[in-house]
Amino acid sequence: MTDPANDQPDLPEAPADLQVPDDLSALTGSAEPDLAALITQVADAEALAAACALAEIDVDAVPTPVGALAVLRDRSEGLPQRAAAQISQVVKGVPLILVTRRGEQLSCHRWADGVDEGELPPGLVLGGAPEALEDLVTGHLTVADLPGVVPSAGIGRLKAVRMLSAVSRRARKKK
């Protein structure tokens, strides 16, 4: 119906508790992020890939000067958070940061000992993050473009234990 006084259609009243989110990407369908990566302080990409294989998390471990990144291959709903919880329990006492990108929206959460300790400002995280992460987040590079990537896929439990033992022996020899 149209109101003849102002030639405008009659619209229903909006509910008083209606909230319009700042990020409308959730309205477009999938909640799966375009990118999900864990910033860790694990020095060796092989060790991180082996730990992820033991936890049955499919990642590409990327070496960086400040610690390896774990780029999740499966980003289905809730999996990035479960991966962050599991890996932060494996490296007890050492926090990690889960970075997710949905469209142009970045989200960063600090995890320690299996607990989400809250959101961090993406600008602060990227300011101190390895260059490889910035390249991945901006889309300048893909994981395949980065050197030294170690996939966790195909690493069996026995091989993962051997890899972790070898990394541990190398670390002891350096001391």
C-alpha positions in Angstrom: 0.0 0.0 0.0 1.1 3.6 -0.6 0.4 6.6 1.6 -1.2 9.2 -0.7 0.1 12.1 1.5 3.8 11.4 0.8 3.7 8.8 -2.0 5.8 6.4 0.1 5.0 2.7 0.6 3.9 1.6 4.1 6.8 -0.3 5.6 6.6 -2.5 8.7 8.4 -1.3 11.8 11.8 -2.8 12.5 12.2 -4.7 15.7 13.7 -2.6 18.5 16.5 -5.1 19.1 17.5 -5.3 15.4 21.3 -5.0 15.0 23.1 -4.6 11.6 26.6 -6.1 11.8 29.6 -4.1 10.6 30.8 -7.2 8.6 28.1 -8.4 6.3 30.2 -11.2 4.9 28.3 -13.7 7.1 25.2 -12.9 5.1 26.7 -14.1 1.8 26.7 -17.8 2.7 29.7 -19.8 3.9 31.3 -19.0 7.2 34.5 -20.7 6.1 37.4 -18.3 6.0 39.4 -17.8 2.9 42.6 -18.2 4.9 43.4 -19.6 8.4 46.9 -19.6 9.7 48.6 -20.1 13.1 51.5 -18.0 14.0 53.7 -20.1 16.3 57.0 -19.8 18.0 57.9 -23.3 16.9 61.3 -22.8 15.4 61.2 -25.7 12.9 58.6 -26.2 10.1 59.2 -29.9 10.2 58.5 -30.1 13.9 55.3 -28.1 13.5 54.2 -30.3 10.6 54.9 -33.4 12.6 53.0 -32.1 15.7 50.0 -31.2 13.4 50.2 -34.7 11.9 50.0 -36.3 15.3 47.0 -34.1 16.2 45.5 -35.0 12.8 45.4 -31.4 11.6 46.1 -31.0 7.8 48.4 -28.0 7.4 51.3 -26.6 5.3 54.0 -25.6 7.8 55.9 -22.6 6.5 59.3 -21.7 8.0 59.9 -18.0 9.0 62.6 -16.2 10.9 60.4 -15.9 14.0 58.7 -19.3 14.1 56.8 -21.6 11.7 53.3 -20.8 10.4 50.7 -23.5 10.1 48.4 -22.7 7.1 45.3 -24.8 7.5 44.2 -26.7 4.4 40.7 -27.5 5.8 39.0 -24.3 7.0 35.5 -25.7 7.5 33.3 -24.2 10.2 35.0 -24.4 13.6 38.1 -26.3 12.5 40.5 -23.3 12.7 39.5 -22.8 16.3 39.8 -26.5 17.1 43.2 -26.6 15.4 44.4 -23.6 17.5 43.2 -25.2 20.7 44.9 -28.5 19.9 48.2 -27.0 18.8 48.4 -24.6 21.7 48.0 -27.6 24.0 50.8 -29.4 22.2 53.2 -26.4 22.8 52.0 -25.7 26.3 53.1 -22.4 27.8 53.8 -20.9 24.4 51.0 -18.8 23.0 50.1 -18.8 19.3 47.9 -16.5 17.2 45.1 -17.7 14.9 44.7 -15.4 11.9 41.6 -15.8 9.7 40.6 -13.8 6.7 37.0 -13.7 5.3 36.9 -11.5 2.3 38.7 -8.4 3.4 38.0 -8.9 7.1 40.8 -10.1 9.3 40.4 -11.7 12.7 43.2 -12.5 15.1 42.9 -14.5 18.3 45.6 -15.3 20.9 45.5 -19.0 22.1 47.4 -20.5 25.0 47.1 -24.0 26.5 44.0 -24.7 24.5 42.1 -21.6 25.5 41.1 -18.6 23.4 42.5 -15.6 25.3 40.7 -13.1 23.2 40.9 -11.0 20.0 43.9 -8.9 19.0 43.9 -5.9 16.7 44.9 -7.2 13.2 47.2 -4.2 12.6 49.2 -4.9 15.8 49.5 -8.6 14.8 50.6 -7.9 11.2 53.0 -5.2 12.3 55.1 -7.9 14.1 54.2 -10.9 11.9 56.6 -12.6 9.5 56.6 -11.2 6.0 55.3 -14.6 4.7 52.1 -14.2 6.6 51.5 -10.7 5.3 52.1 -12.0 1.7 49.5 -14.8 2.3 47.0 -12.5 3.9 47.1 -9.9 1.1 47.1 -12.6 -1.6 50.5 -11.6 -3.0 51.7 -15.2 -2.6 50.2 -18.6 -2.1 51.6 -21.3 0.1 52.9 -23.0 -3.0 55.0 -19.9 -3.7 56.8 -20.0 -0.4 60.1 -21.9 0.1 60.6 -24.7 2.6 56.9 -25.6 3.1 56.4 -28.9 4.9 52.9 -30.4 4.4 51.6 -32.5 7.3 49.5 -34.6 4.9 51.1 -38.0 4.4 53.1 -37.9 7.6 52.1 -41.0 9.6 52.3 -41.2 13.4 55.5 -43.2 13.4 57.2 -40.8 11.0 55.9 -37.8 13.0 57.5 -39.2 16.2 60.8 -39.8 14.3 60.7 -36.3 12.9 60.1 -34.8 16.3 62.9 -36.9 17.8 65.3 -35.8 15.1 64.4 -32.1 15.7 64.9 -32.6 19.4 68.3 -34.2 18.9 69.4 -31.3 16.6 68.3 -28.8 19.2 70.3 -30.5 22.0 73.4 -30.7 19.8 73.2 -26.9 19.2 73.3 -26.2 22.9 
